[in-house]
Amino acid sequence: MPQFLVPVIIAIGEVAGVAISVAAAGYIAAGVVLLGTLAYSSYQKRKAERAQRAQYDASQVDRLANVPATIAPRELVLGRVRKGGNVFFRGSAGQFKQLFSMCITLAGHEIDGVEQVYFNNIPVSIDGSGNVTTAPYGHSTTYSATETATSGTFVLANTPVSGIGVVAFPINGNQDPNIVPFMPSFTVSGNTITIAGYDAGTYTYTVGYQYTTFVTVATVRWYLGAPGQGSDARLQGLFPGVWGPNHRADGIAYMVVDFVYDETAMPNGLPNVTALIRGAKCYDPRTGLTVFTENPALMMRHVMMHPQFGKRTAMTASEDARIIAAANACEVAISYTGTDSVATYRAGVVIPYGASARDALDDLSQSMGGQWAYAAGELYLRAGVYQLPVMNLYDADLAVVQRDNSGSISQNQITISTHKARADKVNSIVARIWDQAAGYVETPIYPFTPASYVAADGAVLAQEVTMPAVFYAPQAWAIAGIMLRDSRDPLTITLPFKLTAYPVEVFDGVTLTLARYGWVSKEFQVLGRTFLPDGIVQLTLKETSSAIYAYGAAFVPGGYASNTTLPKPWDISPPVMASLTSDESDLVVQSDGTVLNGVRVTWIPIQDASIASNGVVEIQWADVSKGDWQSLTASAGDTQCVFTGAPDNAVICVRLRAKNAIATSDWGLQTFLYVNGKSAAPPDIQNLTVAGSVLSWSMPFTPADLAGFVFRFHYGNNLDWNSATPLHTGVLTQSPYDLVTRPSGIVTIMGKAIDTSGNVSANTANIVMNLGDPTIANIVEQWDFNALSWPNSAPDSSGWTIVSGKPTANALDSFYGTDTQSFYGPDTDSHYDASAYAQMIFVTKEIAVSSALAGSVMSLVATTQGVDLRIEYRLAGPTAFYGPDGASFYDQTGTDPFYEAPGGWLPWPGQIVADRDVYQFRVTIGAGSVQGILQSMVLTIDAPDLVEGIANLAISSTGTVIPFTKPFASIKTIQATLQANGSGAVTVEVDKSVPLAPVMRAFNSSHVAVSGATADILLQGY
C-alpha cells in the first residue's frame, strides 16, 4: 500500500474566529487530504464542520470573565495573557458578613508569574502584603484618639497630624480649690510629645489628637500552581472547617481576592478581577531549558507534548529541527513602527482543556504568519518567512506517462487550479486581537486595506479575521499583509514525479522548469506529498514568492509569482508596422479594368499563437484632411494588406491593432503616408539587351496602370533622353520587340516605362553598343556625300563651314546649348567649358528614288564627331514624284511647282524601305565643348534581287526574245547554257541593247546563226 499522509492542515490566518489556511485545491487522493485555502468561504466551511470550535471560540470571547463553577475545564495558558477564570470558591466572613473572599483559577498548570491585576479593566497596585493600594479600593482615613501621658515625654500610639491638645486634670480626691484643670504647653516631634511642667503627683495629663491611617477594602494574593503548593492560611482562618490545610489546589494557578464591604469603594458591587500573567513554561530544544516564552513555535511544541492536546511523549529529531528553524525565525528582531524593536512573531493564547489540538495549532501558526501540518506521524511547521528552494525539478523529473511490462501506456493525472473566484477574494482585513495597547482587551484594529487591491477589484472586499494568539497590532498587520499577498498567488498544481522528488518534505520550496506551461525556475511550496505504490511521488504545490513574506513589500494585484512566461491571451501586443507604401506596385485593377490607388501596409510576422492561429489584424486609415476612420481586417497569419479608397495626393494616417478570440490589443504606432497612387512614376526598365534586331528588357514588377515602353536612341555615346531620337512610333506593350529597322554603328539605346497617366520612369535603361554596318545585299544606288563634296540645301543648313573638306561646327561663346539639350551633363563633366561650338545642321539636297527602286532597302551611314547626334529624314515630294515611264519628266505647262511641299522630319532609324519619292536627310550635331564634324556620310539603296530560270528555250536563227515573267526593272546578268542538239550550234549570245527585251541567238563553229538549238536561261536583276 502507499504511504498515507494523514490530513495536512496548513493554517495561516483566521477569519471571524476561524483560521484561514494556505491555498490548496480541494484535493483528495491516495489517502491525502489537503484542507483549506486563503479564501474565507472555504476555510469557514471547514471550521463549521468542527463542533468543538464553538466552545473554543466562546472561551476566547469570555477570556476576561469570571464564571462561578466548581467543576469546569482547565485552561492552558501560553505566553503573556490577561484573563479571569473560574471562581471555584466563594465565602463571606465577619460578624456582619462584611468580608467576602473568592478564589479565581488562572491556569490549569503552573505559570511563570502574575504581572498585573486589574479591577474592572483598571490596573491596581498591590503592596507586599497583598493590599490593594489603588483608589478607591485603598485610601487614607483620619481618626481621633486620646491617650493619658505617663511621663513628661510620652510616645503616642499614632503619629498626630492635626488637632492636638493636652489637658491636665487634678488627681481625683485633691480638694485644693486652687488646683483646677488647665492646658499646659507641649511640643510634638513625630509621635513623641513633651509636656512642659509635667507634675504627675498633682495632675493627670490627657492628650487628644487626630491621625490618618491607610485602609484597603481588597487584598489579592496568588499561587503559581507549583507542585505541592500550600493552602492559603488566611482562608483557613476565615473559614475554619471549610478551607483546610489540604485545600491546596495543587497544580492550579489561582488568585485569592478578599473584599471588605465598602459602599463608597464599590457602589456597583464587586469589580471584575483579572490578571496579566506569564503562562506556562515551555521546553526549548535549542537550550534544553524549560522557561517562559512568547515564541509561537515553542508553544506549538508544548501543545504537541501536552497530555491533554497533542499527547505526544517525545518529539523526533527531525521535528525538533523544524521547530528550531521556526523558533529562530520568530525571534529575529524587527521594527514594525520604526521606533520599536521586537521579535518578529510573538503569541499569547488561552486554550481550554477539551479543545482540539488542531485549533490551538491553527491559532499559534497564524500568529507567526505560518503553516503547520501533521503528516506520517510527524509535525511539520513553518514560520511566515521566506525559505530558499531545496530542489530544482524539470520536465525530465515528471512521471506523467507510465509503461508497464506488457508495454501498455497509462497517464497519471495532472491537476491545475489557477483561479480564485471573486466570492473568495479579500482585499481588506479587519483583525481582532487581544490588544496590548488597549489593556489586552479583544479589539478590532484599524483595517488593513491595500489601495492597489481595492482599485484592481473595484470594491472593498473586507473580512474580519480573529487572531486569538496575537496581542500586538503591527504584528497583526504584518500577518494580514502575508495573507493578502499570498491570496493573490493562488496557482495550485498536483503533479506526479519520479523518485528524484522523494526527499522533498511538506512546506519545502522547489522550483519547476516546465516548458509546456511556460515555467522557468518558478518557485512553488510543497503542500502535499504522497508516495504511490508504483514508485511515483505525487506532489501538490502552490506558487510562492519571497515578496509574499517581506514586511513592507508592495501589494501587486496580479501577485508576485507569475503564473507563466507564456503569452497571456488577454494581454496582447499590437502588430508592429514594417512598411507603408502607395506606389505603382500597389495599384489595384478592378474587373472592369479600372485602376485604383492601393495602399500596402505590412507588419512583422505575429508570433503570439493566440493571435496568429485564428485572430485578425484590424487596419484603420483616415484621410487627414477629412478625419473619418475607415476599417478593414486581415488574417493575423498574413503579413500585409492592400486597401483601396485613398485618393491621389492625399495624406493618410494608418494604424494597426490585433484581435484574438477574447481580447483586443491597443493601437500600434500610427504612420502617415503621402499617397502617390497613379501619379507615381513606373519602375525603371531593367536588363535591356539587343540581339540582332530584337530588343529585350524586363521590369522588377508590372504596375497596374502600365501603358507600355518608349525607346529612343542616340548615335554615339550619349545618355541625354530629351534630345534622343525615337526608335519606334507609339508605345511598345511587351518585350521582346523586333525592330523593323535599326540604327547602325555605335549607338546609345535608352528606354523608359510609361503609365496610363503619362508618367515615365525616373531613370533610363541604357545600352551602348556597335550595331555594325547595315546589311546590304546589292548596292544598286549609292551617294557618297564626301565624294560629292557635301552637296546640301543651303537654306536649311546652318552652323558649319567646310574645314579640311568636312562640314565643321562653328566656334561660339554661348553658355547654353540648344533647347533640346539637357542643361546639366553627367556628374563627371565640368560645370563650365573652356570653349564651345555651335550646333551644326547639315541638310542634303533632294534625292529621288525611281519606281524601279521602290521597295528597296535604303541605308544611311554617317561618321561624326561631337555630341547629341541626330539624323532625320523627310519626303520632299509626293510618292508619285515621277509620271509614267513614257511621260515627260518635267511639267510642260510650267504652272505647277517642281516639288510639292516637303513632309515633316522623321528620326532616321538606320534603314528604311524606300518609296518612289524624293528624300532629304538632316544631320544635327549638338552644341558643346566638342566641335561637331560630319566626317563621312553614305546613302545606299539595296534593291532586292530578282532571279528567274527558263529551261530548254528554243532559239531561232533570227533571234529569240527571252520570255521572262518576273517584273524586272533592270536585268543585270543573263546566263545561258547550250543544250546538246543537232543544229550544229556551239555557242549562244545575248543582245541587251533593249534592256528589258534581251535577244538570244545560237551560232555554229563558223559563227553563223542557226535554228533548232535549245538553252537553259538564268536571269538576275531587280
Buried (B, 14 or more C-beta within 10 A) or exposed (E): EBBBBBBBBBBBBBBBBBBBBBBBBEBEBBEBBBBBBBBBEBBBEBBEEEEEBEBBBEBBEBBBBBEEEEEBBBBBBBBBBBBBBBBBBEBBBEEEEEBBBBBBBBBBBBBBBBEBBBBEBEBBEBEEEBBBBBEBBBBEEEEEEEBEBEEBBBEBEBEBEEEBEBBBBBEEEEEEEEBEEEEBEBEBEEBEBBBEEBBEEEBBBBBBBBBBEEBBBBBBBBBBBEEEBEBBEBBBEBBEEEBEEEBBBBBBBBBBBBBBBBEEBBEEEBBEBBBBBBBBBBBBBBEEEEEBBBBBBBBBBBBBBBEBBBEBEEBEEEBBEBBBBBBBBBBEEBEBEEEEEBBBBBBBBBBBBBBBBBBBBBBBBBBBBBBBBBBBEBBBBBBBBBBEBEBEBBEEBBBBEBEEEEEEEEEBEEEEBEEBEEEBBBBBBBBBBBBBEBBBBBBEBEBBBBEEBBEBBEEEBBBBBBBBBBBBBBBBBBBBBBBBBBBBBBBBBBBBBBEBBEEBBBBBBBBBBBEEBBBEEBBBBBBBBBBBEEEBBBBBBBBBBBBBBBBEBEBBEEBBBBBBEBBEBEEBBBBEBEEBBBBBBBBBEEEEEEBBBBBBBBBEEBEBEBBBEEBBBBBBBBBEEEEEEBEBEBEBBBBEBBBBBBEEEBEBBBBBBBBBEEBBBEEBEBBEBEBBBBBBBBBBBEEBBBEEBEBEBEBEEEBBBBBBBBBBBBBBEBBBBEBBBEBBEEEBEEBEBEBEBBBBBBBBBBBBBBBBBEBBBEEBBBBBEEBEEBEBEBEBBEBEBBEEEBEBBEEBBBBBEEEEEBBBBBEEEEEEBBEBBEEEBEEEEEEEBEEBBBBBBBBBBBBBBBBBBBBBBBBBBBBBBBBBBBBBBBBBBBEEBBEEEEEEEEEEEEEEEEEEEBBEBBBBBBBBEBBBBBBBBBBBBBBBBBBBBBBBBBBBBBBEEBEBEBEEBEBBBEBBEBEBEEEBBBBBEBEBEBBEBEBBBBEBBBEBEEEEEBBBBBBBEEEEBBBBBBBBBBBBBB
